[in-house]
Amino acid sequence: MLSRQFKNVFFSKFHTGPYACFSTVLDFRDMPSPKGWPVVGTTFSLIAAGGPPKLHEYIDKRHKQLGCIFKDNVGPVTAVFLSDPEEIRNVFAQEGKYPFHIKPEPWLVYNDKYDYTRGLFFMDGEEWLHFRKIMNRLLLRGDLSWIEKSCEIASDLLLERIKYYSEKNMEFPDLEKQLYKWSIEVIVSVLLGPNTYKSNNESLQSLLEDLANKVQLVFETTSKLMLYPAKIAEKYRLPAWRRFEKSVKSALESATNTIDILRNKFNSGDGLLFKMEQEEINRNDINRIVKDCDKTAKKTLIRNILRETLRLYPVAPFLTRFLPDTAVVAGYTIPAKTLVVMSIYTSGRDEKYYKNPAVFLPDRWVRNSTHNTVNQQASLPFGMGARSCIGKKIAEAQLQITLSKIINNFNVELCNPRNIDIILKMVAKPSEPLRLKFNKI
Ligand code: HEM
């Protein structure tokens, strides 16, 4: 062991990445690891801690015990968990030309079984890079005011519904369902362009409501499969697998039908569909990419409220990469192709970077404020680097515009009697349905 460490110290300058600040390099085998059982590793400890819905809390506790880097077998996979923001940047700096992230296994098994090709999130290698470059140009660069206009229309539709229940002095019913619908409306408004969507949204309402319900069901049925190896669930046709399969089939059919209608009925316009056709992306590929979009003085305050919300409650609490080459991360050599899981939930709550990290303080994002944040990059809700979120600008515009309209018109009352936390159901969501009442100002 000593000689192994000596060898690594000696060779460390050949391995250290641009942000690494560890003077010695230790072997992968020396990395801290919780005690677990052969084969199943620490899966039982995870189940005891509340199972997959509480994975973020379980991993957060492990980081507190074992430090900013440790390895663990969660289920059949060995993964390295990492929470230090500088080292997370180090991983992104070494992710290579074609960053490779983990995809939900049930979705991969489904795609395989039905020979289904899916959008950007599922693509890899040269094919991913080709489409990603085009989508970067369309969705992340240049004048994106057309996206804001699209979001404006979708948020007005949500506001109308809020107003309806507010005038009746009622709680807003089925918040989650309504938010799924609002997200689908934003996407369709972006696809068709603000003007085309505005003049046609009424005729599309029932189609979009149906799609929103089906997408919501896919997230629910997928999260029920998180503890099973999907291949086995499929092979033995477990009830959870059958429900999942049915929901995906129905959502994909509904998405295909919606895109066909959008394209055939509105074949010109000022939106993304038209822009994609101008980029000469063929129709099948447009279909694939679009379907995977289903998945949002006061302006600054609202931006800071959103940043603070996503710091404490990141929608994706973990980011994953398989590094292409052997790398040094947080002072350890990591063999090529090891799964590295970046604990965004933990890095966003690190007291080294955020004073009173558990407290919701939008002001910490104001430069030179007394609560000023030490490292803004410790919170990475949209990821980082070449494979970061392609929908970031849409999501930011959608959330900022809608939230601003809500707080300018209503006082929002929380009706849940208990405190609410987040749980993981594929993505982070409230631990129980949020009950909100909007009271007109
Ligand atoms: C608050 C809202 C959102 C959050 C927090 C979020 C977060 C993320 C994160 C962290 C990633 C990176 C995954 C990785 O590094 O491996 C990602 C990727 C992605 N996001 Fe988002 N996202 C949001 C909204 C959206 C929206 C509205 C769309 C579609 C319009 C979208 C489409 C995608 C796609 C297609 C990818 C995969 C990109 C690729 O693999 O190149 N996201 N998202």
Boltz pocket constraint, residues with backbone or C-beta under 6 A from the ligand:
constraints:
  - pocket:
      binder: B
      contacts: [[A, 101], [A, 120], [A, 121], [A, 122], [A, 123], [A, 132], [A, 187], [A, 292], [A, 293], [A, 294], [A, 295], [A, 296], [A, 314], [A, 315], [A, 316], [A, 319], [A, 320], [A, 380], [A, 381], [A, 382], [A, 383], [A, 384], [A, 386], [A, 387], [A, 388], [A, 389], [A, 390], [A, 391], [A, 392], [A, 394], [A, 395]]
      max_distance: 6.0
